[in-house]
């Protein structure tokens, strides 16, 4: 499985609730730049899973537009900031997708990459709009290889 993992773009510092924080103009630009720059690698994308929080949903919308993606993403609480890496890993293991993009939050996205690749905690710092590509032989600890990690220049 080819797994792409993205952290949402830069969001407002405050909103009525954390879940309602929207992307800033810079956040939208950064997401578009990363998506445009990675479009050739994302050609075989079969599905997008996204957190229900507003900043992740807006990140997905910007990325989908840049990639000319016509399908609806799957919204899942498994990608919320405090979600359990093991539960997400299990859902990945049960999926039939060969090429998937996940859009979520720190610390979850970094922890997922570290878990799947067997890397030490803190190795994969995912800044806003960062995108990683993993080759996942089997969705278990230590069996994935990080192909690349791209960060937004801001």
Secondary structure, DSSP 8 states (H G I E B T S, - for coil): -EEEEEE---B-S--SSGGG--B-HHHHHHHHHHHHHTTTTTTT--EEEE-SSHHHHHHHHHHHHHHT--S--EE-GGGSTT--HHHHHHHHHH---SEEEEEE-TTHHHHHHHHHHT--TTSS---TT-EEEEEESSSSTT-EEEEEEE----
